[in-house]
Amino acid sequence: MADELPAVTILRGARWRLLLIYCSVGLVAYLLLRWYSPVPSERLYPIGPPLLLLHRLLIRRSIPPSPGGVCFSGSSEHTEVPRVADQPHLAPAAITRIRFPLSASTGLMLCIGLAIAAYDNFGPPGVWQRGQITRVLWCFCGLILALGMIRRTYFTLGHRLLPRHWADQLPGRLLLLTGWLALLIAILQPYLLSYMQVHPLKRRATTDPLTACGLKYTDIAWHADDGTTLRGWWIPADHATRTAIVCHGVMDERSGMTEFASQLVAGGYNVLLYDHRGHGASDRWTVTYGTLESSDLRAALDFLQQQYPEQTCQFVGVGWSMGAATLLLAAADDPRLLALHLESPYAEVSDMARQMTLSFPVWYRPWAYAAGMTLADLEAGVRLDRVSPTTAAAKIAPRPLRIIHGTSDHTIPLAQGQRVFQAAREPKEFVAVEMADHCECADIIGIRYYGQMLQFLDHALDEAHHP
C-alpha cells in the first residue's frame, strides 16, 4: 500500500490538471466565439461536444476488481467499482489511464451521422435550411455524452451511499435503476422541450412573392443592434407612401405570409416580409419570443426609412402568434407603428410554457414548468418569463389595435388574446372567430378577413393623418 499511495496521488493530481486544461480551453474557445454569436448557448454548443468527446476518449476509469466490487456496464465500457471499506486507498476516481476506445456501434453511429450531415449540407434542398439537421445532431451528440458522464457519476455515488448488503442484491440494483430512469426523465423532458422551443429548426422559403402572387420584390438585408443579419423581401405598391410590416410566427418563415402581402399591396400598401432571427434565411438559431425580435423590428423601420424615405411615411403592423407579440412589444416603444392588426397573440411567455405542460400528469407539471422555463432562459440568454405582450398592449393607445382570435385555438387559447385586449385602451377591436384553430381565422372567414383588415388599417391611418 505504501508503494501505491504516491502513484494514486500523482494520478489524482493528473486528473485535476486535465480538468483544469478542459475548463481553460473551453473558456478561451467560448470567449473567442463572441464574434460568431452574442447568444451564450450558441457559443457553448459548438465547443461542448468536442470537449466531452475528448474526455470520453482519453480519460477512462480503470479500477482493479475487488471482492466487494459491483460491475456496471455501458454500451462500450466496463467499470469495476471496489468497496472503499475493503481498499481504502482506492476510490472510483483515483486511477486513470489513457485509452482510445472506439466500439463498432460508436463507429457505425459516427458514419451514419457524417452521412446525414453530408446530405443535409450538400444534398438537394428540402424543407429545412441547410445545416439545420447537422446542428441538431451535433447538439444531440453532446447531450448523449453528457448523460453518459451523469450516469457514471450517479451509479458510482449511489453504490457508495447504499448499504453494502443492499447494493449487491436485486432490491438495491432495482432501486438504483429506478432512480436513474426517474432522473433521466426529469432531465431529458424539460431540456428537449426548451431546446426545441428556443432553437427550432429553420424552415426554407417554399415560394416567393413573384411565384406565389405575381408581385415584384427586392431581397433586402439589415443589421440588428447586436449585429445579427436579418433578411426579407421589400414588395412595393404603385405610388404608395404607407408600408405594412408583416411578421410571421415561431417555427415559420416569411413565405407563409405571402397572401397577406398580396392583399396589402392590392390595398395600396408597400410590404416588408422578413424572417425573424432564428428563422428562415436570417442569422442565428435562437428565438427570444419578442425580446430581441422587437429590437430587430425597430431596426427594420430605421433601415426602410433610410432606403425608401418617400414610401415609408406611415407604418402599420400585421402579424400573428409570435409575430403579433413582437409587434406589440415594438409598438409599445416606437410610435412610428400607427396601427396593429394582430391574430392569436399570447399574453405572456410564461402562459405559453404552462400551456405546453397540460399534456403531462398534474403532479409533474410544476417541475416541467419550472425546469423548462429555467433551461429556456439559459438557452435564450434572456428572461423569457418577463416577456409580456399584455403589458405592452396598455401602451399602444391612442393608436388603434385590432385583435382576432380563433375560439378553437389549442396552441394559444382564446383567453390569452382576450387578456391582451382587456389590457389595451381604446380605440381597440376584438373579433372571435368560431371554430378557428391557431392562425386559421383567414381560412374560416375567407376573403372577408382581408377586407376587414384593410378597412381597419385605412381608417386608422386616415385618423392619424386627420385627427
C-alpha positions as CSV (number, residue, x, y, z in Angstrom):
1,M,0.0,0.0,0.0
2,A,2.9,2.4,0.8
3,D,4.1,1.9,-2.8
4,E,0.7,2.6,-4.3
5,L,-0.3,5.7,-2.5
6,P,2.2,8.0,-4.2
7,A,1.1,6.7,-7.6
8,V,-2.5,7.3,-6.7
9,T,-1.8,10.8,-5.5
10,I,0.1,11.6,-8.8
11,L,-2.7,10.2,-10.9
12,R,-5.3,12.1,-8.9
13,G,-3.4,15.3,-9.5
14,A,-3.1,14.5,-13.2
15,R,-6.9,14.2,-13.4
16,W,-7.4,17.6,-11.8
17,R,-4.8,19.1,-14.1
18,L,-6.6,17.7,-17.1
19,L,-9.9,19.1,-15.8
20,L,-8.2,22.5,-15.5
21,I,-7.0,22.2,-19.1
22,Y,-10.5,21.3,-20.3
23,C,-12.0,24.3,-18.5
24,S,-9.3,26.6,-19.7
25,V,-9.6,25.5,-23.4
26,G,-13.4,25.7,-23.1
27,L,-13.4,29.2,-21.6
28,V,-10.9,30.5,-24.3
29,A,-13.0,29.0,-27.1
30,Y,-16.2,30.4,-25.6
31,L,-14.7,33.9,-25.5
32,L,-13.3,33.6,-29.0
33,L,-16.7,32.6,-30.3
34,R,-18.0,36.0,-29.4
35,W,-17.6,37.0,-33.0
36,Y,-19.8,34.1,-34.0
37,S,-22.8,34.9,-31.8
38,P,-23.7,37.2,-28.9
39,V,-26.0,34.4,-27.6
40,P,-24.3,32.3,-24.8
41,S,-25.9,29.0,-25.8
42,E,-24.9,29.4,-29.5
43,R,-21.3,29.7,-28.4
44,L,-21.5,26.9,-25.9
45,Y,-22.9,24.2,-28.1
46,P,-20.1,24.3,-30.7
47,I,-17.4,23.7,-28.1
48,G,-19.3,21.4,-25.6
49,P,-19.5,18.1,-27.6
50,P,-15.7,18.2,-28.6
51,L,-14.6,18.6,-25.0
52,L,-17.0,15.9,-23.8
53,L,-15.8,13.6,-26.5
54,L,-12.2,14.3,-25.7
55,H,-12.8,13.4,-22.1
56,R,-14.5,10.2,-23.1
57,L,-11.8,9.1,-25.5
58,L,-8.8,10.0,-23.3
59,I,-9.9,9.5,-19.7
60,R,-11.5,6.3,-18.6
61,R,-11.6,4.9,-15.1
62,S,-9.9,1.6,-14.6
63,I,-10.1,0.1,-11.1
64,P,-8.7,-3.3,-10.3
65,P,-11.5,-5.7,-9.3
66,S,-12.0,-6.3,-5.6
67,P,-14.1,-8.7,-3.6
68,G,-16.9,-6.1,-2.9
69,G,-17.0,-4.6,-6.3
70,V,-20.1,-4.0,-8.4
71,C,-20.0,-4.0,-12.1
72,F,-21.8,-1.5,-14.3
73,S,-21.8,-2.0,-18.0
74,G,-22.4,0.6,-20.6
75,S,-22.6,0.3,-24.3
76,S,-18.8,0.5,-24.7
77,E,-17.2,0.4,-21.3
78,H,-16.9,-1.8,-18.3
79,T,-16.0,-0.4,-14.9
80,E,-15.3,-2.2,-11.7
81,V,-16.1,-0.1,-8.6
82,P,-14.4,-1.5,-5.5
83,R,-15.6,-1.0,-1.9
84,V,-13.7,1.8,-0.2
85,A,-14.1,-0.2,3.0
86,D,-12.2,-3.1,1.5
87,Q,-9.4,-1.0,-0.1
88,P,-9.5,2.5,1.4
89,H,-6.6,3.7,-0.7
90,L,-8.6,3.1,-3.9
91,A,-11.5,5.4,-4.8
92,P,-13.6,5.2,-8.0
93,A,-12.0,8.5,-9.2
94,A,-8.4,7.7,-8.1
95,I,-6.8,5.8,-11.1
96,T,-6.9,6.9,-14.7
97,R,-5.2,5.7,-17.8
98,I,-5.1,6.8,-21.4
99,R,-7.2,4.9,-23.8
100,F,-8.8,5.4,-27.2
101,P,-12.0,3.3,-27.2
102,L,-14.0,3.2,-30.4
103,S,-16.5,0.4,-30.4
104,A,-18.2,-0.9,-33.5
105,S,-21.5,0.7,-32.5
106,T,-19.8,4.0,-31.9
107,G,-18.1,3.9,-35.3
108,L,-21.3,3.0,-37.0
109,M,-23.2,5.9,-35.4
110,L,-20.4,8.2,-36.4
111,C,-20.6,7.1,-40.0
112,I,-24.4,7.5,-40.1
113,G,-24.0,11.0,-38.6
114,L,-21.4,12.0,-41.1
115,A,-23.6,10.7,-44.0
116,I,-26.7,12.7,-42.7
117,A,-24.6,15.8,-42.2
118,A,-23.2,15.5,-45.8
119,Y,-26.7,15.0,-47.3
120,D,-28.0,17.9,-45.1
121,N,-25.3,20.3,-46.3
122,F,-24.7,19.2,-49.9
123,G,-27.8,17.3,-51.0
124,P,-30.9,18.6,-52.8
125,P,-32.7,21.4,-50.9
126,G,-35.5,20.2,-48.6
127,V,-38.0,21.7,-46.1
128,W,-35.2,23.0,-43.7
129,Q,-32.4,25.4,-44.2
130,R,-29.1,23.7,-44.9
131,G,-27.2,22.7,-41.8
132,Q,-30.2,22.5,-39.5
133,I,-30.2,18.7,-39.2
134,T,-26.5,18.8,-38.7
135,R,-26.8,21.3,-35.9
136,V,-29.4,19.2,-34.1
137,L,-27.3,16.1,-34.5
138,W,-24.3,17.9,-33.1
139,C,-26.2,19.1,-30.0
140,F,-27.7,15.6,-29.6
141,C,-24.2,14.1,-29.5
142,G,-23.3,16.5,-26.8
143,L,-26.4,15.5,-24.8
144,I,-25.6,11.8,-25.1
145,L,-22.0,12.3,-23.9
146,A,-23.2,14.5,-21.0
147,L,-25.8,11.9,-20.0
148,G,-23.1,9.2,-20.0
149,M,-21.0,11.2,-17.6
150,I,-24.0,11.8,-15.4
151,R,-24.9,8.1,-15.5
152,R,-21.4,7.1,-14.4
153,T,-21.4,9.6,-11.5
154,Y,-24.9,8.6,-10.4
155,F,-24.2,4.9,-10.2
156,T,-20.8,5.4,-8.5
157,L,-22.3,7.7,-5.8
158,G,-25.4,5.5,-5.5
159,H,-23.3,2.4,-4.9
160,R,-21.2,4.2,-2.3
161,L,-24.3,5.5,-0.4
162,L,-26.4,2.4,-0.3
163,P,-25.7,-0.2,2.5
164,R,-23.4,-2.9,1.3
165,H,-26.0,-5.7,1.8
166,W,-28.4,-3.7,-0.4
167,A,-26.1,-2.6,-3.2
168,D,-25.1,-6.1,-4.2
169,Q,-28.6,-7.5,-4.1
170,L,-31.5,-7.3,-6.5
171,P,-33.5,-4.7,-4.5
172,G,-30.6,-2.3,-4.4
173,R,-29.9,-2.7,-8.1
174,L,-33.6,-2.1,-8.9
175,L,-33.6,1.0,-6.6
176,L,-30.6,2.4,-8.4
177,L,-32.1,1.7,-11.8
178,T,-35.5,3.2,-10.9
179,G,-33.8,6.3,-9.6
180,W,-31.7,6.6,-12.8
181,L,-34.8,6.3,-15.0
182,A,-36.6,9.0,-12.9
183,L,-33.6,11.3,-13.1
184,L,-33.3,10.7,-16.9
185,I,-36.9,11.7,-17.4
186,A,-36.5,14.7,-15.1
187,I,-33.5,15.9,-17.1
188,L,-34.5,15.0,-20.7
189,Q,-38.1,16.2,-20.9
190,P,-37.5,19.8,-19.8
191,Y,-34.3,20.0,-21.7
192,L,-35.7,18.7,-25.0
193,L,-38.8,20.9,-24.7
194,S,-36.8,24.0,-24.0
195,Y,-34.3,23.3,-26.7
196,M,-36.8,22.8,-29.5
197,Q,-38.8,25.9,-28.4
198,V,-35.7,28.2,-28.2
199,H,-33.7,26.6,-31.0
200,P,-36.3,25.5,-33.6
201,L,-35.3,24.1,-37.0
202,K,-35.2,26.9,-39.5
203,R,-37.5,26.4,-42.5
204,R,-36.6,27.2,-46.1
205,A,-38.8,29.5,-48.1
206,T,-41.1,27.4,-50.2
207,T,-42.1,30.2,-52.6
208,D,-41.6,33.9,-53.2
209,P,-43.9,36.8,-53.9
210,L,-43.4,36.7,-57.7
211,T,-44.1,32.9,-57.9
212,A,-47.0,32.9,-55.4
213,C,-48.8,36.2,-56.2
214,G,-47.1,37.7,-59.2
215,L,-45.6,40.5,-57.1
216,K,-42.2,42.1,-57.9
217,Y,-39.9,42.2,-54.9
218,T,-36.4,43.0,-53.8
219,D,-34.2,41.0,-51.5
220,I,-33.0,43.2,-48.6
221,A,-30.9,42.7,-45.5
222,W,-30.1,44.8,-42.5
223,H,-28.3,44.5,-39.2
224,A,-29.9,44.4,-35.7
225,D,-28.3,46.2,-32.8
226,D,-26.3,43.1,-31.8
227,G,-25.0,42.6,-35.4
228,T,-27.5,39.9,-36.4
229,T,-28.2,40.0,-40.1
230,L,-31.9,39.9,-40.9
231,R,-33.3,39.2,-44.4
232,G,-36.6,39.9,-46.0
233,W,-38.5,40.9,-49.1
234,W,-39.4,44.5,-50.0
235,I,-42.6,44.5,-52.0
236,P,-43.6,47.9,-53.4
237,A,-47.0,49.0,-54.3
238,D,-47.6,51.6,-57.1
239,H,-47.3,55.2,-55.8
240,A,-47.8,54.1,-52.2
241,T,-46.5,56.1,-49.2
242,R,-47.5,53.8,-46.5
243,T,-45.9,50.5,-45.5
244,A,-47.1,47.4,-43.7
245,I,-44.6,45.3,-41.6
246,V,-45.8,41.7,-41.8
247,C,-44.5,39.3,-39.1
248,H,-44.8,35.5,-39.1
249,G,-45.0,33.2,-36.1
250,V,-42.5,30.9,-34.4
251,M,-41.2,27.9,-36.4
252,D,-42.5,29.6,-39.6
253,E,-40.8,31.8,-42.3
254,R,-41.8,34.8,-44.5
255,S,-43.2,32.8,-47.5
256,G,-46.1,31.7,-45.2
257,M,-47.4,35.3,-45.2
258,T,-47.4,35.9,-49.0
259,E,-51.2,36.0,-49.1
260,F,-51.2,38.9,-46.6
261,A,-48.6,40.7,-48.8
262,S,-50.8,40.2,-51.9
263,Q,-53.9,41.7,-50.2
264,L,-52.0,44.6,-48.7
265,V,-50.3,45.5,-51.9
266,A,-53.6,45.4,-53.7
267,G,-54.9,47.7,-50.9
268,G,-52.2,50.3,-51.6
269,Y,-49.5,49.3,-49.1
270,N,-45.8,48.6,-49.6
271,V,-44.9,45.5,-47.7
272,L,-41.9,44.2,-45.8
273,L,-41.9,40.5,-45.4
274,Y,-38.9,39.3,-43.4
275,D,-37.6,36.3,-41.3
276,H,-37.2,36.8,-37.6
277,R,-33.9,35.9,-36.1
278,G,-33.5,32.2,-35.8
279,H,-35.9,31.7,-38.7
280,G,-35.7,31.3,-42.4
281,A,-32.7,33.0,-44.1
282,S,-32.0,35.3,-41.2
283,D,-29.0,34.7,-38.9
284,R,-28.8,33.0,-35.5
285,W,-30.8,30.0,-34.3
286,T,-32.1,31.3,-31.1
287,V,-35.7,32.6,-30.5
288,T,-36.4,35.0,-27.7
289,Y,-40.2,35.3,-28.2
290,G,-40.2,39.1,-28.7
291,T,-37.4,40.4,-26.5
292,L,-34.8,40.7,-29.3
293,E,-37.2,40.4,-32.1
294,S,-38.9,43.7,-31.2
295,S,-35.5,45.4,-31.4
296,D,-34.9,43.8,-34.8
297,L,-38.3,45.2,-36.0
298,R,-37.3,48.7,-34.9
299,A,-34.0,48.3,-36.8
300,A,-36.1,47.4,-39.8
301,L,-38.1,50.6,-39.6
302,D,-34.8,52.6,-39.4
303,F,-33.5,50.7,-42.5
304,L,-36.6,51.3,-44.5
305,Q,-36.8,55.0,-43.8
306,Q,-33.2,55.3,-44.9
307,Q,-33.6,53.3,-48.1
308,Y,-37.2,54.2,-49.1
309,P,-38.0,57.5,-47.4
310,E,-40.8,58.5,-49.8
311,Q,-42.5,55.2,-49.5
312,T,-42.4,54.9,-45.7
313,C,-44.3,58.0,-44.5
314,Q,-46.6,55.8,-42.4
315,F,-46.2,52.3,-40.9
316,V,-48.7,49.7,-39.8
317,G,-48.1,46.2,-38.4
318,V,-49.7,42.9,-39.3
319,G,-48.7,39.7,-37.6
320,W,-49.8,36.5,-36.0
321,S,-48.7,34.4,-33.0
322,M,-45.1,35.4,-32.0
323,G,-45.2,38.0,-34.8
324,A,-48.2,39.6,-33.2
325,A,-46.4,39.7,-29.8
326,T,-43.3,41.1,-31.4
327,L,-45.4,44.0,-33.0
328,L,-46.9,44.7,-29.6
329,L,-43.6,44.9,-27.9
330,A,-42.1,47.1,-30.6
331,A,-45.0,49.4,-30.9
332,A,-45.0,50.0,-27.1
333,D,-41.6,51.8,-27.5
334,D,-41.9,53.0,-31.1
335,P,-44.7,55.5,-32.1
336,R,-43.9,55.0,-35.8
337,L,-46.2,52.0,-35.9
338,L,-49.6,53.7,-36.2
339,A,-52.0,50.7,-36.2
340,L,-51.8,47.0,-35.4
341,H,-53.8,44.1,-36.8
342,L,-52.9,41.0,-34.8
343,E,-54.0,37.4,-34.8
344,S,-53.6,35.0,-31.9
345,P,-51.2,36.9,-29.7
346,Y,-50.1,35.3,-26.5
347,A,-50.5,37.2,-23.2
348,E,-47.2,36.1,-21.5
349,V,-44.4,33.7,-22.5
350,S,-44.9,32.1,-19.1
351,D,-48.6,31.3,-20.1
352,M,-47.3,29.6,-23.2
353,A,-45.0,27.5,-21.1
354,R,-47.8,26.5,-18.8
355,Q,-50.0,25.6,-21.8
356,M,-47.3,23.2,-23.0
357,T,-47.3,21.3,-19.7
358,L,-51.0,20.5,-19.8
359,S,-50.3,17.2,-21.6
360,F,-48.3,16.0,-18.6
361,P,-49.7,14.4,-15.4
362,V,-50.8,17.0,-12.9
363,W,-48.2,16.1,-10.3
364,Y,-45.4,16.5,-12.9
365,R,-46.5,19.9,-14.3
366,P,-44.8,22.2,-11.6
367,W,-41.4,20.5,-12.3
368,A,-41.9,20.6,-16.0
369,Y,-42.7,24.3,-16.0
370,A,-40.0,25.4,-13.5
371,A,-37.2,23.3,-15.1
372,G,-38.3,24.1,-18.6
373,M,-38.5,27.8,-18.1
374,T,-35.2,27.9,-16.3
375,L,-33.5,26.0,-19.1
376,A,-35.2,28.1,-21.7
377,D,-33.9,31.3,-20.1
378,L,-30.4,29.9,-20.1
379,E,-30.8,28.8,-23.8
380,A,-32.2,32.1,-24.9
381,G,-29.9,34.3,-22.8
382,V,-32.8,36.4,-21.7
383,R,-35.5,36.2,-19.0
384,L,-38.4,34.8,-21.0
385,D,-40.8,35.0,-18.1
386,R,-40.6,38.8,-18.3
387,V,-41.8,39.0,-21.9
388,S,-45.3,40.5,-21.5
389,P,-47.3,41.5,-24.6
390,T,-50.1,42.2,-22.2
391,T,-48.1,45.0,-20.5
392,A,-47.1,46.3,-23.9
393,A,-50.7,46.4,-25.1
394,A,-51.5,49.0,-22.4
395,K,-49.0,51.4,-24.1
396,I,-50.4,51.3,-27.6
397,A,-53.3,53.9,-27.2
398,P,-54.2,56.2,-28.7
399,R,-53.1,54.2,-31.8
400,P,-55.8,51.7,-32.8
401,L,-55.4,47.9,-32.1
402,R,-57.4,45.1,-33.6
403,I,-57.1,41.5,-32.3
404,I,-58.6,38.5,-34.0
405,H,-58.5,35.1,-32.3
406,G,-59.9,31.6,-33.0
407,T,-62.3,30.1,-30.4
408,S,-60.8,26.6,-31.0
409,D,-57.1,27.7,-30.7
410,H,-55.3,25.0,-28.8
411,T,-51.8,26.5,-29.1
412,I,-52.7,29.9,-27.7
413,P,-56.2,29.7,-26.2
414,L,-58.7,32.4,-26.8
415,A,-58.4,33.6,-23.2
416,Q,-54.9,34.8,-23.8
417,G,-56.0,37.0,-26.7
418,Q,-58.8,38.4,-24.5
419,R,-56.3,39.3,-21.8
420,V,-54.2,41.3,-24.2
421,F,-57.4,43.0,-25.5
422,Q,-58.6,43.8,-21.9
423,A,-55.2,45.4,-21.1
424,A,-55.3,47.7,-24.1
425,R,-57.1,51.0,-24.1
426,E,-59.4,52.5,-26.7
427,P,-59.5,52.5,-29.6
428,K,-59.5,48.8,-29.9
429,E,-61.4,46.0,-31.5
430,F,-61.7,42.2,-30.8
431,V,-63.0,39.5,-33.1
432,A,-63.6,35.9,-32.1
433,V,-63.8,33.5,-35.0
434,E,-65.8,30.4,-34.3
435,M,-64.2,27.0,-34.9
436,A,-60.9,28.6,-35.9
437,D,-57.7,26.9,-34.6
438,H,-54.3,28.6,-34.3
439,C,-53.8,31.2,-37.1
440,E,-56.7,29.8,-39.1
441,C,-59.0,32.7,-39.0
442,A,-58.4,33.7,-42.6
443,D,-59.2,30.1,-43.7
444,I,-62.5,30.2,-41.8
445,I,-63.7,33.8,-42.8
446,G,-62.3,33.7,-46.3
447,I,-61.7,36.9,-48.4
448,R,-63.8,38.9,-45.9
449,Y,-60.8,38.6,-43.5
450,Y,-58.6,40.7,-45.6
451,G,-61.3,43.2,-46.5
452,Q,-61.9,43.9,-42.8
453,M,-58.2,44.1,-42.1
454,L,-57.7,46.7,-44.9
455,Q,-60.8,48.7,-43.8
456,F,-59.4,48.8,-40.2
457,L,-55.9,49.9,-41.3
458,D,-57.2,52.5,-43.8
459,H,-59.4,54.1,-41.2
460,A,-56.6,54.1,-38.6
461,L,-54.2,55.9,-41.0
462,D,-56.9,58.4,-42.0
463,E,-57.5,59.2,-38.4
464,A,-53.8,59.6,-37.8
465,H,-53.5,61.9,-40.8
466,H,-56.6,64.0,-39.9
467,P,-57.0,63.7,-36.1
